[in-house]
Amino acid sequence: HLNNAYASLQSGNYSQAITEYNKVLELEPDSRGAYLNRAIAYLAVGDYDKAIEDSDRAAEYFPEKASVFLHRGIAYSAVGEIDRAILDYDKAIQLDSNLAEAYFNRGLSYQELGYLDKALSDFDKAIEHAPELFFDIEPGVRINGLHFKVDAPLGLVLYFHGNSRSIKGWAKYAKDFFRYNYDVVLVDYRGFGKSTGKRNEKDMLSDMQFVYETLAAKYHENHM
């Protein structure tokens, strides 16, 4: 059951993953990883109370694991317990100061409470710590991107920004998708930010098609 549960979680079949983890915990009530992963599945299907419950157990088993507190913080945010969410994001960042998702979600919480300066500071830190992507199109042309990741994403949002500023100026909008458990990739066109190459419409469209096809090799097209 454990292998089936994990396979379901990784494939995005979260309801099935919950069913399988239920079976695991019936047989092995102290299966630590099952609580951790079932919390992720509950989070993905929107059962936030159960996600919190499982995260509480996971926090007992894994008090040094930042993702446990990140997930519980997201669940607390979803049920309107913003102050408790911020405490969990603080703990996640204390355990892993490079965790972009924790900065991003704490920024959302600060924004909701009206602490805009704190929110913007956290969004900047999330951008700073988000993994970079590079797509080598041809000699002299390299497209740069930022990849905001969540555990067990529902899919991927590939975000093409407007005609001004680099992704550093646009990345704050990733929150509109990231908060709903989607991975987000933002890319800069030729000549923007760290992307290189001479701009023209035809080549820019070709570049973005290359980026799309590269990402489609990892994310199923139905989930992009």
C-alpha positions in Angstrom: 0.0 0.0 0.0 2.9 2.4 0.8 4.3 2.2 -2.7 0.8 2.6 -4.3 0.2 5.6 -2.0 3.4 7.3 -3.0 2.9 6.6 -6.7 -0.6 8.1 -6.5 0.7 11.1 -4.7 3.4 11.7 -7.3 1.0 11.2 -10.2 -1.4 13.8 -8.8 -4.1 11.3 -7.9 -4.6 12.7 -4.5 -7.9 11.1 -3.6 -6.4 7.7 -4.3 -3.2 8.6 -2.4 -5.4 9.4 0.7 -7.2 6.0 0.3 -3.9 4.2 0.1 -2.3 6.0 3.1 -5.5 5.3 5.1 -4.8 1.6 4.5 -1.1 2.0 5.4 -2.0 3.7 8.7 -4.6 1.0 9.5 -1.8 -1.6 9.3 1.0 0.6 10.7 -0.4 3.4 12.9 3.1 4.7 13.6 4.1 5.0 9.9 5.7 8.4 10.2 6.0 9.2 6.5 2.4 8.4 5.9 1.2 11.3 8.0 3.6 13.6 6.2 2.5 12.6 2.8 -1.2 12.3 3.5 -1.1 15.9 4.8 0.1 16.9 1.4 -2.7 15.0 -0.3 -5.3 16.5 2.0 -3.9 19.9 1.3 -4.2 19.3 -2.5 -7.8 18.2 -2.3 -8.8 21.1 0.0 -9.4 19.2 3.2 -7.5 21.7 5.3 -8.6 20.5 8.7 -7.3 17.0 8.1 -4.2 18.4 6.6 -3.6 20.3 9.8 -4.3 17.2 11.9 -1.8 15.1 9.9 0.7 17.9 9.9 0.5 18.0 13.7 1.5 14.3 13.9 4.2 14.9 11.3 5.6 17.8 13.3 6.0 15.4 16.3 7.9 12.9 14.2 9.9 15.4 12.1 10.4 18.5 14.2 13.4 19.5 12.1 11.7 19.2 8.7 10.8 22.6 7.3 8.2 21.3 4.8 6.0 20.0 7.6 5.6 23.5 9.0 5.2 25.0 5.5 2.3 22.7 4.7 0.6 23.3 8.0 1.0 27.0 7.5 -0.6 26.8 4.1 -3.5 24.9 5.6 -3.9 27.4 8.4 -3.9 30.2 5.9 -6.7 28.4 3.9 -8.9 28.3 7.0 -8.3 31.9 7.9 -5.9 31.3 10.9 -3.3 33.8 9.5 -1.4 34.4 12.7 -0.9 30.7 13.2 0.1 30.3 9.6 2.8 33.0 10.0 4.2 31.2 13.1 4.6 28.1 11.0 6.2 29.9 8.1 8.6 31.5 10.6 9.5 28.0 11.8 9.9 26.7 8.3 12.3 29.6 7.4 14.2 29.1 10.7 14.8 25.5 9.6 15.5 26.3 6.0 16.4 29.9 5.2 16.4 29.1 1.4 12.8 27.8 1.3 11.3 30.1 -1.3 7.8 28.7 -0.8 7.8 29.7 2.9 8.8 33.3 2.1 6.2 33.5 -0.6 3.3 32.2 1.5 4.3 34.3 4.5 4.3 37.3 2.1 0.7 36.3 1.2 -0.2 36.2 4.9 1.3 39.6 5.6 -0.4 41.0 2.5 -3.8 39.7 3.8 -3.1 41.4 7.2 -2.2 44.7 5.5 1.5 44.6 6.3 2.5 45.5 2.8 6.2 46.3 3.5 6.7 42.9 5.1 4.8 41.2 2.2 7.0 42.9 -0.4 10.1 42.0 1.5 9.1 38.4 1.6 8.2 38.3 -2.1 11.7 39.7 -2.9 13.2 36.9 -0.7 11.1 34.3 -2.4 12.4 35.5 -5.8 16.0 35.5 -4.4 15.7 31.9 -3.3 13.6 30.4 -6.2 15.6 28.0 -8.3 16.8 29.4 -11.6 16.2 27.7 -15.0 18.2 28.2 -18.2 17.1 27.2 -21.6 19.9 27.1 -24.2 18.2 27.9 -27.5 21.2 28.3 -29.8 24.7 29.8 -29.5 24.4 33.3 -28.0 20.7 32.8 -27.0 19.9 31.7 -23.4 16.6 32.1 -21.8 16.4 32.6 -18.0 13.6 31.6 -15.8 12.5 31.2 -12.2 10.8 28.0 -10.9 8.5 28.3 -7.9 7.9 24.7 -6.7 5.4 23.1 -4.4 5.2 19.5 -3.1 2.9 17.4 -5.2 1.8 20.2 -7.6 -1.6 20.0 -9.3 0.2 21.1 -12.5 2.4 23.9 -13.9 1.6 27.4 -14.8 4.1 28.8 -17.5 3.9 32.6 -17.1 4.8 35.0 -19.9 5.1 38.5 -18.7 4.3 41.8 -20.4 6.6 44.0 -22.4 8.4 45.8 -19.6 10.6 44.8 -16.7 12.2 41.4 -16.1 10.8 38.5 -14.2 12.1 40.0 -11.0 9.5 42.7 -11.4 6.8 40.2 -12.4 7.5 37.3 -10.1 5.2 38.6 -7.4 2.3 37.6 -9.6 3.3 33.9 -9.3 1.5 34.0 -5.9 -1.8 34.0 -7.8 -1.1 30.4 -8.9 1.4 29.2 -6.4 -1.0 29.6 -3.5 -3.4 27.1 -5.2 -0.7 24.4 -5.2 0.6 24.9 -8.8 4.3 25.0 -9.7 5.0 28.3 -11.6 7.7 29.0 -14.1 8.3 32.6 -15.2 10.7 33.3 -18.1 12.4 36.4 -19.5 12.4 37.1 -23.3 15.6 37.7 -25.2 17.2 40.9 -23.9 15.3 41.0 -20.6 17.0 40.3 -17.3 19.5 37.5 -17.7 18.2 36.2 -21.0 20.4 36.8 -24.0 19.9 37.3 -27.7 18.6 39.9 -30.1 14.8 40.4 -30.0 12.4 39.9 -32.8 8.8 38.6 -32.7 9.5 35.4 -34.7 12.4 34.3 -32.6 10.7 35.2 -29.3 7.8 33.0 -30.2 10.1 30.2 -31.2 12.0 30.6 -27.9 8.8 30.3 -25.9 7.7 27.2 -27.9 11.1 25.6 -27.0 10.6 26.4 -23.3 7.1 24.9 -23.4 8.2 21.7 -25.1 11.1 21.3 -22.7 8.8 21.7 -19.7 6.2 19.4 -21.3 8.7 16.6 -21.1 8.5 16.8 -17.3 4.9 18.0 -16.8 2.1 16.2 -18.7 0.6 18.6 -21.2 -2.8 18.2 -19.7 -1.5 19.7 -16.5 0.1 22.8 -18.0 
